[in-house]
Amino acid sequence: MAGLDEELGFSEKQSENTEQDGCVTDFEEGRKKTRKQFHYWAVGDEEYRLKLTTQMITKLEDKYRCNLLNIVSIDGIPRLSIMLTIIQAAMSPWHHGTKYKTVESIYDRYLAAGGSQVKLLADVIMPTMAVSGFFTENQTEELLDKMKSLDEVTI
């Protein structure tokens, strides 16, 4: 049972499909760095905007019956079907009607262009989780550095 096709109910229109600028302003605005709004995944000539909304995070947690951090950080690399389902959830608000089969096709194009499952985790899943608020800015930098070194080892 891969993907979120049933949970997303593609026969229904999503009510919250507008893009928001997501900027939060406070009295120390000039001192704080703002989180990137999206992670962009470029595959061929296409670029996909990825970010997990709260609604999508809770759907994924309900589906897998655990926190997403446990899925991506325990026992090495997650199963491919899980990573593709996370991508589907992160795409859905911005690329409406994205079915799991479509994500599989995008992944096949990604592989043909030189991608790998380890690179998918390092270059797509973890940055998507970072922009989705799973990590602080410092944690994100450390994590991406570690993922980059892992990718260099596997090449």
Long-range contacts (C-beta under 8 A, 24 or more apart in sequence): 2-81, 2-82, 2-84, 2-85, 2-100, 3-81, 3-84, 3-85, 3-88, 3-99, 3-100, 3-101, 3-103, 4-56, 4-59, 4-60, 4-63, 4-85, 4-88, 4-89, 4-92, 4-100, 5-99, 5-100, 7-59, 7-62, 7-63, 8-59, 8-92, 10-97, 10-99, 14-92, 14-93, 14-96, 16-53, 16-55, 16-93, 17-93, 17-96, 19-94, 33-137, 35-130, 35-131, 35-133, 35-137, 36-130, 36-131, 37-131, 38-94, 38-131, 39-90, 39-124, 39-127, 39-128, 39-130, 39-131, 41-87, 41-123, 41-124, 41-128, 43-106, 43-109, 43-110, 43-113, 43-115, 44-109, 44-113, 46-106, 48-91, 48-94, 48-95, 48-106, 49-91, 49-94, 49-95, 50-87, 50-90, 50-91, 50-94, 50-124, 50-128, 50-131, 51-90, 51-93, 51-94, 51-128, 51-131, 51-132, 52-86, 52-89, 52-90, 52-128, 52-129, 52-132, 53-93, 53-132, 56-89, 56-90, 56-92, 56-93, 57-89, 57-132, 59-89, 60-85, 60-86, 60-89, 68-129, 68-134, 69-129, 69-134, 72-121, 72-125, 72-126, 72-129, 77-117, 77-118, 77-121, 78-121, 78-125, 80-107, 80-117, 80-120, 83-117, 83-120, 83-121, 83-124, 83-125, 86-125, 86-128, 87-124, 87-125, 87-128, 90-128, 90-132, 116-154, 118-150, 118-151, 118-154, 119-151, 121-147, 122-147, 122-148, 122-150, 122-151, 123-147, 123-151
